[in-house]
Amino acid sequence: MVIDSNEPYIPSEIITNILKRLPVKSLIRFRCVCKDWKNLFKTQSFISEHYRHSTHQNPYLIFQCDGCKCNPRHLCLMNRYMHILEYPTLPLTDSSMDLYRIVGSSNGLICLEFVRSKSYMLWNPAIREAFQVPEFKSLKFPRFRVSSFIGFGFSPIVNDYKIVKVFICCRWRDDLVYQVTVFSLSTRSWKEVKLGKLEGIKPFTTGYGFAFDGAIFWFGFAYVEKNGICMLSFDIATEAFTLIPFPRPAVLEDDNRLTAYENKLAVLNNNRIENTIDSWVFNLWVMEKCIDASGERWNWTKIYTSNPYLYCACLLSPPSIWKNEIFWESDAFRSYFGEANVTVNNDEEDVEKLVLCHLHTNEFKMLATTEPLLMPEVWNYAESLVSVCNIHIGASSS
């Protein structure tokens, strides 16, 4: 290649390195600069590199806010500076007028469940693309009441996004798994998968799963476990279920939340202090998978216990972890600890309070926001170029 010495030249590697640091909004505008850039932004390698940078530099929490009559429930973001930002509304579809909940967030894609129609949508709000998931027509249903628990996640092994829905047949005392269906974005279709290790499993949750490292996790209930508690794992690539023992000190009536900490699957556990009525602590357990001669083993290690707090402070929402801090929504926390132990950024009475406890310093602080939050549905989020209209299936990047 002959380069004119009078013309400025920047190697393509440097250009790519600059572009991957830009926000999605800028990259969308830059599609019209040249054909090479437009094609670059569609490649799996650039999309992955851009998302990794976005996750590190611009992490968000995404959750629902309870709006007014003229602006009902909408999605909001909280940036790394704890500022609440309103996000674009859903694209106008038949389902978008329905109430919705967030099923999960993965690589910039958000999976929404519409409450009344029981339909699903995959949405990338950064590039404003949405895909209405086709309805799954079950082949059979029992005469008894049916509930379900759902999950959404991504597997880098097969480079595919999947929704898994586990149906539970509710019969008197025996609530057992009845059917499992999986939607694949690459094939744009549903299919039924074998129950496998779900035979004999009695779930005690109908919530949404937590996606981590190519799998989706839920709390389950296994007859074979002595204390009755285990976790259920669904491998997105192999579409197989695994039972994982739960930390032994955990009990069914405690509040448990799946999360991630330092790139490990973790459980945030609420435990009442012995011989007290309303004094509780947070325990953080992390899991490591080991493989030995006997097969796979899962080791749980408790790495953190918080200072005591008043339980009613946590009733408004389950806790989660973000940026080395446990956080939850509360309006009763301050009265228990007092001003000397809690930093408050707003003294107004009519604001929502977010309580944060730092895992390293064990210090509490409260942040105020005027948005009425729906904190039980809180997910990590970062903007991406992943398209729901043109999914690239090929060699995955690690």
C-alpha positions as CSV (number, residue, x, y, z in Angstrom):
1,M,0.0,0.0,0.0
2,V,1.4,3.4,-1.1
3,I,0.8,6.2,1.3
4,D,1.1,9.8,0.2
5,S,3.5,11.5,2.5
6,N,1.6,14.7,2.3
7,E,-1.6,13.0,3.5
8,P,-2.1,12.4,7.3
9,Y,-2.3,8.7,8.0
10,I,-3.6,7.0,11.2
11,P,-3.3,3.2,11.4
12,S,-6.6,1.4,11.5
13,E,-5.7,-0.2,14.9
14,I,-5.5,3.2,16.5
15,I,-8.8,4.3,14.9
16,T,-10.5,1.2,16.2
17,N,-9.0,1.8,19.6
18,I,-10.4,5.3,19.7
19,L,-13.8,4.3,18.3
20,K,-14.4,1.6,20.9
21,R,-14.2,4.2,23.7
22,L,-17.0,6.3,22.3
23,P,-20.6,6.2,23.5
24,V,-23.1,4.3,21.4
25,K,-24.9,7.5,20.4
26,S,-21.8,8.8,18.7
27,L,-21.1,5.5,16.9
28,I,-24.6,5.6,15.5
29,R,-24.0,9.0,14.0
30,F,-20.6,7.9,12.7
31,R,-22.1,5.1,10.6
32,C,-22.5,7.5,7.7
33,V,-18.8,8.6,7.8
34,C,-17.7,5.8,5.6
35,K,-18.6,2.2,4.6
36,D,-15.6,0.8,6.5
37,W,-16.8,2.3,9.8
38,K,-20.4,1.1,9.2
39,N,-19.2,-2.4,8.6
40,L,-16.8,-2.3,11.5
41,F,-19.6,-1.4,14.0
42,K,-21.4,-4.6,12.9
43,T,-18.4,-7.0,13.5
44,Q,-18.6,-9.3,16.5
45,S,-15.0,-8.4,17.6
46,F,-15.7,-4.6,17.7
47,I,-19.1,-5.1,19.4
48,S,-17.4,-7.2,22.1
49,E,-14.5,-4.8,22.6
50,H,-16.8,-1.8,22.8
51,Y,-19.0,-3.5,25.3
52,R,-16.1,-4.6,27.5
53,H,-14.9,-1.0,27.6
54,S,-18.4,0.3,28.2
55,T,-18.9,-2.1,31.1
56,H,-15.7,-0.9,32.8
57,Q,-15.9,2.8,32.1
58,N,-19.7,3.5,32.1
59,P,-21.5,0.9,34.3
60,Y,-25.1,1.6,35.1
61,L,-27.9,0.1,37.2
62,I,-31.2,-0.1,35.3
63,F,-34.5,-0.3,37.2
64,Q,-38.2,0.7,36.9
65,C,-39.6,3.9,38.3
66,D,-43.2,4.3,39.3
67,G,-44.3,7.4,37.3
68,C,-47.4,9.5,37.3
69,K,-50.6,9.0,35.3
70,C,-49.3,10.8,32.3
71,N,-46.0,8.9,32.4
72,P,-46.5,5.4,33.9
73,R,-43.7,3.0,34.8
74,H,-40.6,3.8,32.9
75,L,-37.0,2.7,33.0
76,C,-34.3,4.7,34.8
77,L,-30.5,4.4,34.9
78,M,-28.2,5.2,37.8
79,N,-24.7,6.1,36.7
80,R,-21.4,5.6,38.5
81,Y,-21.9,9.0,40.2
82,M,-25.3,7.9,41.7
83,H,-27.3,10.2,39.4
84,I,-30.7,9.0,38.3
85,L,-31.3,9.3,34.5
86,E,-34.5,8.7,32.7
87,Y,-34.2,6.3,29.7
88,P,-36.1,6.3,26.4
89,T,-39.6,4.8,26.5
90,L,-40.4,1.5,24.9
91,P,-41.0,1.3,21.1
92,L,-44.6,1.4,20.2
93,T,-46.0,-2.1,19.8
94,D,-49.2,-4.0,20.8
95,S,-47.4,-5.1,24.0
96,S,-45.8,-1.8,24.9
97,M,-49.1,-0.5,26.4
98,D,-49.1,-3.4,28.9
99,L,-47.4,-3.3,32.3
100,Y,-44.0,-4.9,32.1
101,R,-41.2,-6.2,34.3
102,I,-37.5,-6.7,33.6
103,V,-36.6,-10.3,33.3
104,G,-32.9,-9.7,32.9
105,S,-30.1,-7.7,31.3
106,S,-27.2,-9.1,29.3
107,N,-24.6,-7.4,27.0
108,G,-26.8,-4.3,26.7
109,L,-30.0,-6.3,25.8
110,I,-32.9,-6.1,28.2
111,C,-35.6,-8.8,28.3
112,L,-39.0,-7.6,29.3
113,E,-42.1,-9.6,30.3
114,F,-45.5,-8.1,29.7
115,V,-47.7,-8.8,32.7
116,R,-51.1,-9.3,31.2
117,S,-50.3,-10.8,27.8
118,K,-47.4,-12.9,29.2
119,S,-45.4,-12.0,26.1
120,Y,-41.7,-11.1,25.9
121,M,-39.6,-8.4,24.2
122,L,-35.8,-8.2,23.7
123,W,-34.8,-4.5,23.6
124,N,-31.5,-2.6,23.1
125,P,-32.4,0.9,24.3
126,A,-29.0,2.3,23.3
127,I,-29.6,1.6,19.6
128,R,-33.4,1.6,19.9
129,E,-34.0,-1.8,18.5
130,A,-36.6,-4.2,19.8
131,F,-37.7,-7.7,18.9
132,Q,-41.1,-9.1,19.9
133,V,-40.6,-12.7,21.0
134,P,-43.1,-15.0,19.3
135,E,-45.6,-16.8,21.5
136,F,-44.9,-20.3,22.6
137,K,-47.9,-22.6,22.3
138,S,-47.6,-25.3,25.0
139,L,-48.3,-28.8,23.8
140,K,-49.9,-29.8,27.1
141,F,-50.9,-28.4,30.4
142,P,-52.2,-30.1,33.5
143,R,-55.6,-29.5,35.0
144,F,-53.9,-27.9,38.0
145,R,-52.8,-24.3,38.4
146,V,-49.5,-23.5,36.7
147,S,-46.9,-20.9,37.7
148,S,-43.4,-20.4,36.3
149,F,-40.0,-18.9,36.9
150,I,-38.0,-17.3,34.1
151,G,-34.5,-16.3,33.1
152,F,-32.6,-14.6,30.4
153,G,-28.9,-14.7,29.6
154,F,-26.1,-15.1,27.1
155,S,-23.6,-17.9,26.4
156,P,-20.3,-16.9,24.7
157,I,-19.8,-20.6,23.8
158,V,-22.7,-20.6,21.3
159,N,-22.9,-16.8,21.0
160,D,-26.6,-16.8,21.6
161,Y,-29.2,-15.2,23.9
162,K,-31.8,-17.4,25.4
163,I,-35.0,-17.1,27.5
164,V,-35.8,-20.1,29.6
165,K,-39.2,-20.6,31.2
166,V,-39.8,-23.3,33.8
167,F,-43.4,-24.2,34.4
168,I,-44.5,-25.5,37.8
169,C,-47.6,-27.6,38.4
170,C,-49.2,-26.5,41.7
171,R,-51.1,-29.3,43.4
172,W,-51.9,-29.1,47.0
173,R,-48.5,-29.7,48.8
174,D,-46.6,-30.9,45.7
175,D,-45.5,-28.0,43.5
176,L,-43.3,-29.8,41.0
177,V,-41.6,-28.7,37.7
178,Y,-43.8,-29.7,34.8
179,Q,-42.3,-28.3,31.6
180,V,-39.3,-26.3,30.4
181,T,-39.2,-24.2,27.3
182,V,-36.3,-22.3,25.8
183,F,-36.3,-19.4,23.3
184,S,-33.2,-18.9,21.2
185,L,-32.6,-15.5,19.6
186,S,-30.4,-17.1,16.9
187,T,-33.2,-19.3,15.7
188,R,-36.0,-17.0,16.8
189,S,-38.0,-20.0,18.0
190,W,-39.1,-21.8,21.2
191,K,-38.6,-25.4,22.0
192,E,-39.3,-27.8,24.8
193,V,-36.2,-29.3,26.6
194,K,-36.0,-32.4,28.8
195,L,-36.4,-31.9,32.6
196,G,-33.3,-33.9,33.4
197,K,-32.2,-33.2,37.0
198,L,-35.4,-31.2,37.6
199,E,-37.2,-34.5,38.3
200,G,-38.3,-34.3,42.0
201,I,-37.4,-30.7,42.4
202,K,-39.8,-28.5,44.3
203,P,-39.2,-24.8,43.6
204,F,-40.1,-22.2,46.2
205,T,-39.6,-19.2,43.9
206,T,-41.4,-17.9,40.8
207,G,-39.0,-15.0,40.3
208,Y,-36.4,-14.2,37.7
209,G,-33.1,-15.9,37.4
210,F,-29.6,-14.4,37.7
211,A,-27.4,-14.8,34.7
212,F,-23.7,-15.2,35.2
213,D,-20.8,-16.8,33.3
214,G,-23.0,-18.5,30.6
215,A,-25.6,-19.8,33.0
216,I,-28.8,-18.8,34.7
217,F,-29.3,-19.4,38.4
218,W,-32.3,-19.6,40.7
219,F,-33.0,-20.7,44.2
220,G,-34.7,-24.1,44.3
221,F,-35.9,-26.7,46.7
222,A,-34.6,-30.2,46.5
223,Y,-36.0,-33.2,48.3
224,V,-32.6,-34.8,48.4
225,E,-30.9,-32.0,50.3
226,K,-31.0,-32.3,54.1
227,N,-31.9,-28.7,54.7
228,G,-34.0,-28.6,51.6
229,I,-32.2,-25.7,49.9
230,C,-30.2,-25.7,46.7
231,M,-29.6,-23.6,43.7
232,L,-30.7,-24.4,40.2
233,S,-28.3,-23.7,37.3
234,F,-29.2,-23.8,33.6
235,D,-26.3,-23.9,31.2
236,I,-27.3,-21.7,28.3
237,A,-25.0,-23.5,25.8
238,T,-25.9,-27.2,26.7
239,E,-29.4,-26.5,27.9
240,A,-28.8,-28.7,30.9
241,F,-29.7,-28.2,34.6
242,T,-27.5,-28.7,37.6
243,L,-28.2,-28.6,41.3
244,I,-25.8,-26.7,43.4
245,P,-25.7,-27.0,47.2
246,F,-26.5,-23.8,49.1
247,P,-24.3,-22.4,51.9
248,R,-25.2,-24.6,54.9
249,P,-26.0,-21.9,57.4
250,A,-28.7,-20.5,55.1
251,V,-32.3,-21.3,56.0
252,L,-35.4,-21.1,53.9
253,E,-37.0,-18.2,55.8
254,D,-34.0,-15.9,55.4
255,D,-33.8,-13.4,52.6
256,N,-31.3,-14.6,49.9
257,R,-30.3,-12.8,46.7
258,L,-28.1,-14.0,44.0
259,T,-25.5,-11.5,42.8
260,A,-21.9,-11.4,41.6
261,Y,-18.8,-10.2,43.4
262,E,-15.3,-9.9,42.0
263,N,-16.3,-12.1,39.0
264,K,-17.7,-14.9,41.2
265,L,-21.2,-16.0,41.8
266,A,-22.3,-14.8,45.2
267,V,-25.2,-14.9,47.6
268,L,-26.2,-12.0,49.7
269,N,-27.9,-13.5,52.8
270,N,-30.0,-11.7,55.4
271,N,-29.7,-13.4,58.9
272,R,-31.4,-12.4,62.1
273,I,-29.1,-12.1,65.0
274,E,-29.7,-14.8,67.5
275,N,-31.8,-13.8,70.6
276,T,-33.0,-10.6,69.0
277,I,-36.3,-9.7,67.4
278,D,-35.5,-7.2,64.7
279,S,-31.7,-7.0,64.5
280,W,-30.2,-8.4,61.3
281,V,-26.9,-8.6,59.4
282,F,-25.9,-9.2,55.8
283,N,-23.6,-12.1,55.0
284,L,-21.9,-12.3,51.6
285,W,-21.0,-15.7,50.4
286,V,-18.9,-16.4,47.2
287,M,-18.8,-19.7,45.3
288,E,-15.9,-21.4,43.6
289,K,-16.3,-24.4,41.4
290,C,-13.7,-27.1,41.7
291,I,-13.1,-30.3,39.7
292,D,-11.5,-33.3,41.4
293,A,-11.6,-37.0,41.0
294,S,-15.1,-37.2,42.3
295,G,-16.3,-34.7,39.8
296,E,-17.5,-31.1,40.3
297,R,-17.6,-29.5,43.7
298,W,-18.8,-26.1,44.9
299,N,-17.1,-24.4,47.8
300,W,-18.8,-21.5,49.6
301,T,-16.8,-19.0,51.5
302,K,-18.3,-16.3,53.7
303,I,-16.2,-13.1,53.1
304,Y,-18.3,-10.4,54.7
305,T,-20.7,-9.7,57.6
306,S,-22.2,-6.3,58.0
307,N,-22.9,-4.3,61.1
308,P,-26.3,-5.0,62.6
309,Y,-29.3,-3.1,61.2
310,L,-33.0,-2.9,61.7
311,Y,-34.8,-5.4,59.5
312,C,-37.8,-3.2,58.6
313,A,-35.2,-1.0,56.8
314,C,-34.8,-3.6,54.2
315,L,-38.4,-4.6,53.7
316,L,-39.0,-2.2,50.8
317,S,-36.6,-4.0,48.4
318,P,-34.1,-6.9,48.4
319,P,-30.5,-5.8,48.6
320,S,-27.9,-6.1,45.8
321,I,-24.3,-5.3,45.2
322,W,-22.8,-2.7,42.9
323,K,-19.3,-1.3,43.0
324,N,-18.3,-3.0,46.2
325,E,-21.4,-1.6,48.0
326,I,-24.6,-3.3,49.2
327,F,-27.5,-1.1,48.4
328,W,-31.3,-1.2,48.9
329,E,-34.2,1.2,49.1
330,S,-35.4,2.3,52.6
331,D,-37.2,4.9,54.5
332,A,-36.7,3.5,58.0
333,F,-32.9,3.0,58.1
334,R,-31.8,6.4,59.5
335,S,-33.9,6.2,62.7
336,Y,-32.1,3.0,63.8
337,F,-28.5,4.1,63.3
338,G,-28.8,7.9,63.9
339,E,-27.0,10.7,62.2
340,A,-23.6,9.9,63.7
341,N,-23.4,6.6,61.8
342,V,-25.0,7.4,58.5
343,T,-24.1,10.0,55.8
344,V,-27.3,11.6,54.3
345,N,-27.1,13.6,51.1
346,N,-30.7,15.0,51.4
347,D,-32.8,15.8,54.4
348,E,-36.1,16.2,52.6
349,E,-38.9,14.0,53.8
350,D,-40.6,13.3,50.5
351,V,-37.7,11.6,48.7
352,E,-36.8,8.0,48.1
353,K,-33.8,6.8,50.1
354,L,-31.1,4.5,48.8
355,V,-29.0,3.0,51.5
356,L,-25.4,1.9,50.7
357,C,-23.1,-0.1,52.9
358,H,-19.5,-0.3,51.7
359,L,-18.0,-3.8,51.8
360,H,-14.5,-2.7,52.7
361,T,-15.1,0.1,55.2
362,N,-18.4,-1.2,56.6
363,E,-19.8,2.4,56.5
364,F,-23.3,3.3,55.7
365,K,-24.6,6.2,53.6
366,M,-27.9,7.3,52.3
367,L,-28.7,8.8,48.9
368,A,-31.9,10.6,48.0
369,T,-33.8,10.6,44.7
370,T,-37.1,12.1,43.8
371,E,-37.9,9.1,41.5
372,P,-40.3,6.6,43.1
373,L,-38.3,3.5,42.6
374,L,-39.3,-0.2,42.0
375,M,-36.1,-1.6,43.5
376,P,-36.8,-5.3,43.4
377,E,-36.0,-5.3,39.7
378,V,-32.5,-3.9,39.6
379,W,-30.0,-5.0,37.0
380,N,-26.5,-4.2,35.9
381,Y,-26.4,-2.6,32.5
382,A,-24.0,-1.1,30.0
383,E,-24.7,0.3,26.5
384,S,-23.8,-1.9,23.6
385,L,-24.1,-2.2,19.8
386,V,-25.7,-5.7,20.0
387,S,-28.5,-5.9,17.5
388,V,-31.7,-7.9,18.1
389,C,-32.5,-7.7,14.4
390,N,-29.2,-9.1,13.1
391,I,-27.5,-11.4,15.5
392,H,-24.1,-12.5,14.4
393,I,-23.5,-16.2,15.0
394,G,-19.9,-17.2,14.6
395,A,-16.7,-17.4,16.6
396,S,-17.2,-16.0,20.0
397,S,-14.8,-13.7,21.8
398,S,-13.8,-14.4,25.3
